[in-house]
């Protein structure tokens, strides 16, 4: 099917970020070739629910969930909703990213040759810097600048790499083949698991260098450890750390094997014992791993604020 004949539906997941959501909905309402916008509100308490209820915008539909299901639950709901509404391609994004003009057109230029593909995510304060660094295929090199990304993409694509759920396109055919994101993950690792599942199913994955989404800076994603030989994604949020520890262990065990899972456990224990000593984080990590092995996905609820 030619790209111009494909029905393209955007899915936006939001929670308590009304101003960012308003900005994004305005931008999306002006994007050519976008047929519909579906907004999934994760039980916001900042006025988002009321604003969405009063929203009168052509092509924008909204759905408010009864309780906060996290990004994982929101994308699970939204992706299913988009497919039910006949989407051929679903454009997935959080509420804090903003596609640049021409982003969707650049992505659609590769419809038919890719199954799961997305833009480069750049810092809105410095659009020549990546918010989410990219590890280049075939090695261990991680790039942080657009100049390096452009040099690495001979045909305008970095194949085998995508930053999911930040302006990524997925075909409805692939969704039917691999299912929906794991809602029980709540946050952290659900997008990575979905990409790994897509790759396992043989999906054609890529980042389109000419397509860009601007995103607020998230700070340094990697704290050096082990005498600078590696990094660890430390976060001040106990909720995020718990979900990361739980979900990352499951992803590594499923897609990397027991050695990779055990290496992650050792790395975490090292970090919070020697690099940034925090006995409380050690206990939280052990609890998260225990819940993961038990298949208990309720532990994060006690950390919600």
KASULRA-V76481 format. One record per pair of residues at least 4 apart in sequence whose C-alpha atoms are under 8 Angstrom apart, sorted by sequence separation. I is the first residue (numbers start at 1). J is the second residue. D is the distance in Angstrom with one decimal. If there is no record, write none. Layout:
I;J;D, I;J;D
This chain:
1;5;6.6, 2;6;6.8, 17;21;6.1, 18;22;6.1, 19;23;6.3, 20;24;6.2, 21;25;6.1, 22;26;6.2, 23;27;6.4, 24;28;6.1, 25;29;6.0, 26;30;6.9, 27;31;6.8, 44;48;5.9, 45;49;7.3, 47;51;6.2, 48;52;6.1, 49;53;6.2, 50;54;6.4, 51;55;6.1, 65;69;8.0, 69;73;4.6, 70;74;6.1, 71;75;6.1, 72;76;6.1, 73;77;6.2, 74;78;6.0, 75;79;5.7, 76;80;6.3, 77;81;6.2, 78;82;6.1, 79;83;6.3, 80;84;6.2, 81;85;6.3, 82;86;6.6, 83;87;5.1, 93;97;7.0, 99;103;5.9, 102;106;6.1, 103;107;6.4, 104;108;6.0, 105;109;6.3, 106;110;7.6, 107;111;7.2, 110;114;6.3, 111;115;7.8, 122;126;7.4, 123;127;5.1, 135;139;7.8, 136;140;6.9, 144;148;7.5, 145;149;6.6, 146;150;6.1, 147;151;6.4, 148;152;6.2, 149;153;6.4, 150;154;7.6, 153;157;5.1, 164;168;5.6, 170;174;7.0, 171;175;6.5, 172;176;6.2, 173;177;6.3, 174;178;6.1, 175;179;5.2, 185;189;7.2, 186;190;7.5, 189;193;6.0, 190;194;6.2, 191;195;6.4, 192;196;6.2, 193;197;6.0, 194;198;6.1, 195;199;6.2, 196;200;6.1, 197;201;6.3, 198;202;6.5, 199;203;5.1, 224;228;5.1, 225;229;6.6, 226;230;6.4, 237;241;6.2, 238;242;6.0, 239;243;6.3, 240;244;6.0, 241;245;6.0, 242;246;6.1, 243;247;5.8, 244;248;5.5, 245;249;6.1, 246;250;6.6, 247;251;6.2, 248;252;6.0, 249;253;6.1, 250;254;6.0, 251;255;5.9, 252;256;4.8, 253;257;4.6, 256;260;5.7, 257;261;6.5, 258;262;6.1, 259;263;6.1, 260;264;6.3, 261;265;6.5, 262;266;6.2, 263;267;6.0, 264;268;6.2, 265;269;6.3, 266;270;6.1, 267;271;6.1, 268;272;6.3, 269;273;5.9, 270;274;5.7, 271;275;4.7, 272;276;5.0, 273;277;4.6, 278;282;6.6, 279;283;6.4, 280;284;6.2, 281;285;6.0, 282;286;6.2, 283;287;6.2, 284;288;6.2, 285;289;6.2, 286;290;6.1, 287;291;6.2, 288;292;6.2, 289;293;6.3, 290;294;6.2, 291;295;6.0, 292;296;6.1, 299;303;7.8, 300;304;6.8, 1;6;6.9, 44;49;6.1, 69;74;6.2, 82;87;5.6, 83;88;7.4, 99;104;7.8, 122;127;5.2, 123;128;7.4, 135;140;6.5, 136;141;5.8, 143;148;6.3, 153;158;5.3, 163;168;7.3, 170;175;7.4, 174;179;7.9, 175;180;6.4, 185;190;5.9, 198;203;5.3, 199;204;7.3, 224;229;7.3, 225;230;5.7, 226;231;8.0, 235;240;7.0, 236;241;7.9, 243;248;8.0, 251;256;7.5, 252;257;6.2, 253;258;5.2, 256;261;7.3, 270;275;6.9, 271;276;5.9, 272;277;4.6, 273;278;6.5, 291;296;4.8, 292;297;7.3, 28;34;7.8, 43;49;7.2, 122;128;6.8, 123;129;5.7, 135;141;5.7, 136;142;6.1, 143;149;7.0, 150;156;7.5, 152;158;7.0, 162;168;7.8, 199;205;7.3, 224;230;5.9, 225;231;5.4, 235;241;6.3, 252;258;7.4, 253;259;8.0, 271;277;7.2, 272;278;5.1, 273;279;7.1, 291;297;6.9, 14;21;7.0, 41;48;7.6, 83;90;7.9, 122;129;5.6, 123;130;5.7, 135;142;4.2, 136;143;7.3, 183;190;7.8, 224;231;4.3, 225;232;6.8, 234;241;7.4, 253;260;6.8, 272;279;6.9, 29;37;7.9, 41;49;7.0, 82;90;6.8, 122;130;4.3, 123;131;5.1, 134;142;5.5, 135;143;6.4, 182;190;6.1, 223;231;5.0, 224;232;6.5, 252;260;5.9, 253;261;5.2, 291;299;7.1, 28;37;7.5, 53;62;7.8, 121;130;5.9, 122;131;5.1, 133;142;6.4, 134;143;5.4, 181;190;6.4, 222;231;5.0, 223;232;5.1, 252;261;5.0, 272;281;6.6, 273;282;7.7, 52;62;6.6, 107;117;7.6, 120;130;7.4, 121;131;5.8, 122;132;7.5, 133;143;5.7, 134;144;6.9, 181;191;7.2, 222;232;5.1, 223;233;6.2, 272;282;6.2, 79;90;7.2, 107;118;6.8, 121;132;6.4, 133;144;4.9, 221;232;7.8, 222;233;4.8, 223;234;6.5, 250;261;7.7, 288;299;7.4, 107;119;7.3, 132;144;7.7, 181;193;7.8, 182;194;7.8, 221;233;5.5, 222;234;7.0, 249;261;5.5, 131;144;7.8, 181;194;5.8, 221;234;7.5, 269;282;6.4, 130;144;5.2, 180;194;7.9, 268;282;7.9, 49;64;6.8, 129;144;6.0, 130;145;5.7, 249;264;7.2, 103;119;7.4, 129;145;4.6, 130;146;6.7, 136;152;7.7, 249;265;7.7, 75;92;7.7, 128;145;5.9, 129;146;5.9, 268;285;7.8, 128;146;5.1, 128;147;7.3, 178;197;7.0, 178;198;6.7, 39;60;7.4, 41;62;7.5, 43;64;6.0, 137;158;7.9, 37;59;6.0, 38;60;5.9, 39;61;6.3, 40;62;6.1, 41;63;6.1, 42;64;6.3, 43;65;5.4, 136;158;7.8, 137;159;7.6, 36;59;4.8, 37;60;4.7, 38;61;4.9, 39;62;4.7, 40;63;5.1, 41;64;4.5, 42;65;5.4, 43;66;5.9, 71;94;8.0, 137;160;6.9, 178;201;7.2, 10;34;7.3, 35;59;6.9, 36;60;6.0, 37;61;6.2, 38;62;5.7, 39;63;6.2, 40;64;5.9, 41;65;6.1, 42;66;7.6, 43;67;5.1, 44;68;7.6, 137;161;7.3, 174;198;7.6, 8;33;7.2, 9;34;6.3, 12;37;7.5, 14;39;7.4, 36;61;7.7, 38;63;7.7, 40;65;7.3, 42;67;6.4, 43;68;5.2, 136;161;7.6, 8;34;5.4, 9;35;5.7, 10;36;6.3, 11;37;6.1, 12;38;6.2, 13;39;6.0, 14;40;6.3, 15;41;6.0, 42;68;4.7, 135;161;7.9, 165;191;6.3, 7;34;7.8, 8;35;5.4, 9;36;4.8, 10;37;4.7, 11;38;4.9, 12;39;4.8, 13;40;4.9, 14;41;5.1, 15;42;5.1, 42;69;6.3, 134;161;7.6, 164;191;5.6, 7;35;6.3, 8;36;7.0, 9;37;5.8, 10;38;6.0, 11;39;5.9, 12;40;6.1, 13;41;6.2, 14;42;6.0, 15;43;6.8, 16;44;4.9, 18;46;6.9, 42;70;6.9, 164;192;7.0, 4;33;7.6, 9;38;7.3, 11;40;7.4, 13;42;7.2, 15;44;5.1, 16;45;6.2, 17;46;7.5, 18;47;7.0, 174;203;7.5, 14;44;7.8, 16;46;5.3, 18;48;5.3, 29;59;7.8, 16;47;7.8, 17;48;7.5, 29;60;7.9, 132;163;7.5, 164;195;6.9, 16;48;6.6, 42;74;6.6, 15;48;7.9, 41;74;7.6, 162;195;8.0, 40;74;6.2, 232;267;7.9, 232;268;7.8, 40;77;7.6, 40;78;6.2, 39;78;7.6, 232;271;7.4, 246;285;7.7, 38;78;7.1, 245;285;6.0, 249;289;6.9, 121;163;7.7, 242;284;6.5, 246;288;4.7, 250;292;6.6, 119;162;7.6, 120;163;7.6, 162;205;6.6, 238;281;8.0, 242;285;6.3, 245;288;6.0, 246;289;5.2, 249;292;7.3, 250;293;7.9, 38;82;7.4, 118;162;5.9, 119;163;7.7, 160;204;7.3, 161;205;6.2, 162;206;5.5, 163;207;7.7, 241;285;7.7, 245;289;6.6, 117;162;6.1, 118;163;6.8, 121;166;7.2, 160;205;5.0, 161;206;5.1, 162;207;5.0, 226;271;8.0, 243;288;7.3, 246;291;7.0, 247;292;7.1, 116;162;7.9, 118;164;7.1, 159;205;6.0, 160;206;5.2, 161;207;5.9, 167;213;6.8, 225;271;6.7, 238;284;8.0, 242;288;5.7, 246;292;5.3, 119;166;7.8, 159;206;4.2, 160;207;7.8, 166;213;7.4, 118;166;7.5, 119;167;6.4, 158;206;5.5, 159;207;6.4, 118;167;5.9, 119;168;6.6, 157;206;6.2, 158;207;5.1, 226;275;7.4, 118;168;3.9, 157;207;5.6, 158;208;6.7, 225;275;6.0, 117;168;5.5, 118;169;5.8, 157;208;4.8, 158;209;7.4, 116;168;7.0, 117;169;5.4, 156;208;6.1, 157;209;5.9, 188;240;6.9, 15;68;7.8, 116;169;5.8, 117;170;6.7, 156;209;5.5, 187;240;7.2, 115;169;7.8, 116;170;4.6, 156;210;6.9, 189;243;8.0, 115;170;5.8, 116;171;6.8, 188;243;6.0, 189;244;6.5, 115;171;5.6, 153;209;7.2, 187;243;6.3, 188;244;5.3, 14;71;8.0, 186;243;7.4, 187;244;7.8, 190;247;7.6, 243;300;6.7, 13;71;6.7, 185;243;7.2, 189;247;5.8, 193;251;6.2, 242;300;6.8, 115;174;6.7, 150;209;6.6, 188;247;7.0, 189;248;6.2, 196;255;7.3, 14;74;8.0, 149;209;7.1, 13;74;5.7, 239;300;6.3, 13;75;6.6, 107;169;7.6, 185;247;6.4, 189;251;7.6, 11;75;7.6, 239;303;5.4, 13;78;7.6, 238;303;7.1, 239;304;6.8, 12;78;7.6, 11;78;5.9, 11;79;6.9, 99;167;7.2, 97;166;6.9, 31;101;7.6, 97;167;7.9, 11;82;7.3, 24;95;6.6, 27;98;7.3, 33;104;8.0, 94;165;6.7, 10;82;7.9, 24;96;7.6, 27;99;7.7, 33;105;7.8, 93;165;5.0, 94;166;6.2, 9;82;6.4, 24;97;7.3, 31;104;7.6, 32;105;7.9, 92;165;5.1, 93;166;4.6, 94;167;8.0, 21;95;5.2, 24;98;5.9, 92;166;6.4, 93;167;4.8, 20;95;6.1, 21;96;7.0, 92;167;5.3, 93;168;7.0, 20;96;5.6, 91;167;5.9, 92;168;5.4, 91;168;5.7, 92;169;6.4, 9;87;5.8, 17;95;7.3, 91;169;4.6, 92;170;7.9, 7;86;7.3, 8;87;5.8, 9;88;7.9, 11;90;6.9, 17;96;7.9, 90;169;5.5, 91;170;6.7, 116;195;8.0, 7;87;5.1, 8;88;6.1, 9;89;6.4, 10;90;5.7, 11;91;6.0, 12;92;6.3, 13;93;6.8, 14;94;6.5, 89;169;6.4, 90;170;5.4, 6;87;7.8, 7;88;5.1, 8;89;4.9, 9;90;5.0, 10;91;4.4, 11;92;5.0, 12;93;5.2, 13;94;5.3, 14;95;5.3, 89;170;5.7, 90;171;6.4, 6;88;5.6, 7;89;6.3, 8;90;5.9, 9;91;6.0, 10;92;5.9, 11;93;6.3, 12;94;5.6, 13;95;6.1, 89;171;4.6, 90;172;7.0, 116;198;7.6, 6;89;7.0, 8;91;7.2, 10;93;7.7, 12;95;6.1, 88;171;5.9, 89;172;5.8, 88;172;5.2, 131;215;6.9, 87;172;6.6, 88;173;7.6, 131;216;7.6, 131;217;5.8, 116;203;6.7, 117;204;7.9, 120;207;6.5, 127;214;7.2, 131;218;6.7, 115;203;5.6, 116;204;6.2, 117;205;5.3, 118;206;6.7, 119;207;5.5, 120;208;6.8, 83;172;6.2, 114;203;7.5, 115;204;5.1, 116;205;4.9, 117;206;4.8, 118;207;5.1, 119;208;5.2, 120;209;6.0, 114;204;4.9, 115;205;6.3, 116;206;6.9, 117;207;5.7, 118;208;6.0, 119;209;6.5, 120;210;7.9, 122;212;6.8, 124;214;4.8, 113;204;7.5, 114;205;6.2, 117;208;7.2, 119;210;7.4, 120;211;6.3, 121;212;5.8, 122;213;6.2, 123;214;5.7, 124;215;5.3, 125;216;7.3, 114;206;7.3, 119;211;4.6, 120;212;4.8, 121;213;4.9, 122;214;5.0, 123;215;5.3, 124;216;5.6, 125;217;7.6, 118;211;7.5, 119;212;4.9, 120;213;6.3, 121;214;5.9, 122;215;6.0, 123;216;5.8, 124;217;7.2, 119;213;6.3, 121;215;6.6, 123;217;5.5, 80;180;7.1, 79;180;7.0, 107;208;6.6, 106;208;7.4, 76;180;5.5, 106;210;6.3, 107;211;6.3, 3;108;6.3, 76;181;5.1, 106;211;5.5, 3;109;7.4, 75;181;6.7, 76;182;6.9, 76;183;5.8, 103;210;7.5, 104;211;7.2, 3;111;5.8, 73;181;7.7, 75;183;7.8, 103;211;4.5, 2;111;8.0, 3;112;7.5, 72;181;6.3, 73;182;7.3, 74;183;7.6, 102;211;7.2, 103;212;5.8, 2;112;7.8, 72;182;6.2, 73;183;4.0, 103;213;7.3, 1;112;7.6, 72;183;4.7, 73;184;6.9, 100;211;7.6, 72;184;7.1, 73;185;7.8, 100;212;5.8, 185;297;7.0, 72;185;6.0, 73;186;6.1, 99;212;6.2, 100;213;5.7, 184;297;6.0, 69;183;7.3, 72;186;4.9, 99;213;4.2, 100;214;6.8, 71;186;6.1, 72;187;5.7, 98;213;5.4, 99;214;6.2, 70;186;4.5, 71;187;5.5, 97;213;6.2, 98;214;5.1, 69;186;5.9, 70;187;5.5, 97;214;5.6, 98;215;6.5, 72;190;5.7, 97;215;4.6, 72;191;7.5, 96;215;6.3, 97;216;7.3, 96;216;7.1
